[in-house]
Amino acid sequence: MSKSITWERLALRGFGRYGQGVEVTFNDGLNHIVAANEQGKSSLIAGLVATLFGLPGSSDAAKFGKARYRNWHATDRF
């Protein structure tokens, strides 16, 4: 028996460029994101990965971790 996960939405706040937050609603099937450069597409994917597997507490901003994805502005949540 095969089980699957269906994502309905992803909400991020204080993550990457999304200091004030963003919420993405997914449709059934394949979804795609189209936006100009530096608009947060990779941050959305990283946020989804962090939701699934956690986010290491790395202080090295070059590595996948909190130092890289914590919003640079003072946000109330991360």
C-alpha positions as CSV (number, residue, x, y, z in Angstrom):
1,M,0.0,0.0,0.0
2,S,1.4,3.3,-1.1
3,K,0.8,6.5,0.9
4,S,1.3,10.0,-0.3
5,I,1.3,13.5,1.1
6,T,-0.7,16.2,-0.5
7,W,0.3,19.8,0.3
8,E,-2.5,22.2,0.5
9,R,-0.7,25.3,1.6
10,L,2.6,26.6,2.8
11,A,2.8,29.6,5.2
12,L,6.2,31.2,6.0
13,R,7.0,34.3,8.2
14,G,10.4,35.8,8.8
15,F,11.9,33.3,6.3
16,G,14.2,34.7,3.6
17,R,12.6,37.7,1.9
18,Y,9.2,37.0,3.5
19,G,9.6,39.0,6.7
20,Q,5.9,39.9,6.9
21,G,4.9,36.4,5.7
22,V,3.6,34.7,2.7
23,E,1.0,31.9,2.1
24,V,1.0,29.8,-1.0
25,T,-2.0,27.6,-1.8
26,F,-1.3,24.5,-3.9
27,N,-3.6,22.9,-6.4
28,D,-4.0,19.2,-7.0
29,G,-1.3,17.8,-9.4
30,L,1.7,19.6,-10.6
31,N,2.2,23.2,-9.4
32,H,4.7,25.8,-10.8
33,I,5.9,29.2,-9.7
34,V,6.7,31.9,-12.2
35,A,8.3,35.2,-11.1
36,A,11.2,37.5,-11.8
37,N,14.7,36.9,-10.4
38,E,15.1,37.6,-6.6
39,Q,11.4,37.3,-5.9
40,G,11.6,34.4,-3.4
41,K,11.0,31.3,-5.5
42,S,14.0,29.5,-4.1
43,S,13.1,30.6,-0.6
44,L,9.7,29.1,-1.0
45,I,11.3,25.7,-1.9
46,A,13.8,26.0,1.0
47,G,10.9,26.8,3.3
48,L,9.1,23.7,2.1
49,V,12.2,21.6,2.7
50,A,12.7,23.2,6.1
51,T,9.1,22.3,7.0
52,L,9.7,18.7,6.0
53,F,13.1,18.1,7.5
54,G,13.8,20.9,9.9
55,L,16.3,23.7,9.6
56,P,19.8,23.3,11.0
57,G,21.0,25.9,13.5
58,S,24.1,26.7,11.4
59,S,25.6,30.1,11.9
60,D,27.3,30.0,8.5
61,A,25.2,32.0,6.1
62,A,26.7,30.1,3.2
63,K,25.1,26.8,4.4
64,F,21.5,25.7,4.5
65,G,20.4,26.8,8.0
66,K,19.0,29.5,10.2
67,A,21.7,32.1,9.5
68,R,21.0,31.9,5.8
69,Y,17.2,32.0,5.8
70,R,16.3,34.2,8.9
71,N,14.9,37.5,7.6
72,W,17.4,40.4,8.0
73,H,14.8,42.8,9.3
74,A,13.4,42.6,12.8
75,T,10.5,40.2,12.5
76,D,8.4,38.9,15.3
77,R,8.6,35.3,14.1
78,F,10.9,32.9,12.2
